[in-house]
Amino acid sequence: MNVSIDGNQGPVIVLLSGYGTAAPILDFQPLAKRMSAYARVVTVEYLGYGCSDRSERTRSVEHICEELHSLLHTMQYDRYYLMAHSISGVYALYYQHMYETEVCGIIGIDPSVPKQIDYVDSSKEQWITAPLKKSGLMRFINAVKPGSFIPHSADYDAQSIATIKGMAFSQRTNPSFKEEGKRINENFMACRELSYPKHLPILMLLSSRNCKMVKWWKSLHEEQLEDHPQARLLVLEGSHYLHWSQSKQMAEEVRHFLSEEAL
């Protein structure tokens, strides 16, 4: 598994990408660099993503979490925050239940929630990608409109953009990605009844665009955080990929979140 580490002091933040992100390390680079001023930021490329190896294992949420834990254990990290974008919000929820003594807190970047599958009529859409398509979270319709999933920000240099485009093109034939897609529905179902413990610090950063476009998006997150005294939800201006355009504000919000935890 390929990783990138930014920063050498402070709490460990593990950045986890959304479904089908072609090059997670490059995708998160501006955000990781900004947070490295006060934290050690570990950006992970799941098996089948970016420059990581492909995997012949089923892409069940259990296997994905086991592989992530094995990586962090090998790197000798035993206490860390999970900062999860999109579908990784579901994976982080499952991970926290598997390794609850290691997770210090959860930070969501417009994260998926398991119960969003309740709002999808699978008889009208392909069930494989329905939970993501319905809420505007489908990362990989690259063949339809490739430019929609390439960062448009001065924070990304031309070489990074070219690399992301190239990797996005090759991702379409990636068997690991396809296998994960086939298991989206069952992975959501595996987490549907899970909830975060009340003592766990949580920061949710939601996309204003998704909150406007999907009427149940914000309410599902509010429901997930109901009766959690240490949870905070903020809506930031921007698309589902908040870290493309809001990395500066996000880094400040995370700094504030961590400083409150230190009190």
Secondary structure by P-SEA (a helix, b strand, c coil): ccccccccccbbbbbbbccccccccccaaaaaaaaccccbbbbbbcccccccccccccccaaaaaaaaaaaaaaacccbbbbbcccaaaaaaaaaaaaccccccbbbbcccccccccccccccccccccaaaaaaccccccccccccccccccccccaaaaaaaaaaaaaccccaaaaaaaaaaaaaaaaaccccccccbbbbbbbbaaaaaaccaaaaaaaaaacccccbbbbbbccccccccccaaaaaaaaaaaaaaaac
